[in-house]
Amino acid sequence: MGDDPKRLLDTLWRMDSPRLVARVARMTGDLGSAEELVQDMLVQALQRWPVDGVPSNPAAWLMTAARHRAIDHLRQRARHGERGREYAASLDEATGGPDVNADDDIGDDLLRLMFVACHPVLPVESRIVLTLRLLGGLTVEEIARAFLTREATVSQRIVRAKQKLREAHVPFEAPRREELGERLDAVLQVIYLVFNEGYAATAGDDLVRPALCEDAMRLGRVLAGLVPHEAEVHGLVALMELQASRLRARTDAAGAAVLLADQDRTRWDRTLILHGLAALDRALARGGADAPYTLQAAIAACHARATTAASTDWPRIAALYARLHAVTGSPVVELNRAVAESMAFGPAPALARVDRLAADGALEDYAMLPAVRGDLLDRLGRREEARDAFERAASLSRNARERQVLLDRAARCTAA
């Protein structure tokens, strides 16, 4: 294991850092110092294990070492008189009990960490990078690459987020019952945004980034295990697993986009589909039938159950989108509803809905609005208007693969 220290450190960080940071943060009350202490402890492990040998239970060794590192930190702060009484009390609590019980309540610590990283006091961008860093175990370089930004920008967001949490005196705790709804929504939103960026990258040369989808699904499953009574958590897990089941079929060998109707459904991941359908059943059993993520999962389930594109239950999908729009009021949902209605009832009435959306202006810079409009016009034989719509959509898209698909559609309209 000592032959490649960097790879070992990366593996340890990705696998064990969330629970280690969570435990140390609870003991110290400081998220920033907790991450630094855990990183120091992992470096110590890399120095010692090649010499002393890998412990029989590496996870227990790491947890005990992290606990001792936190105790040393608390003692040092108490010695320097920094909020001495408070830290002395923390130290008494931290040192009580044998090490063997160190991970008895680690699920609660992870839950606290998740809610702190996604605290509403932080901007959404900061919640995302902090969650990926602390709970996803991603390096700053990986986060920057995933969202096509500079490493310095990501580092600054992480530092500022920790500072903001410290200045706002955000406690390291899960929210009270009366606060759970608002705070849980923030956590789910972050996980959903991370998954969406992996499933349909907003910019860059790749259409999909499966690693981001994996990170989001892992966070969702952790959250579902920590709050199993929350229907929308299961709804989000179902949505992600059902959507992710199509990842392998969304691109061809060259990385070009493959539209849903043209996908090879034998490449869909049946295991993920089964897991997603089971998670959807759990969401429905907990009363989440009209919750946004559960409704989206139900739509994804319609696609997953269809063995061919022709057998897709488009009338049901259109009805589900209507229910989803009634709940969210989202213009994007209304656009997707128009697509479903065009498949169920024809392009003409759907085009009227899209034109109303265009007149409203809420989706003025959203590439999919002219893309959908172009598709409907093409199906109605209005090729010149369709070409203009596809070219407009291509000009708005920041993803190279998506842009090429739209330009190809425009070229076919010109040829026709």
Order of alpha helices (4+ residues) and beta strands (2+ residues): alpha-alpha-alpha-alpha-alpha-alpha-alpha-alpha-alpha-beta-alpha-alpha-alpha-alpha-alpha-alpha-alpha-alpha-alpha-beta-alpha
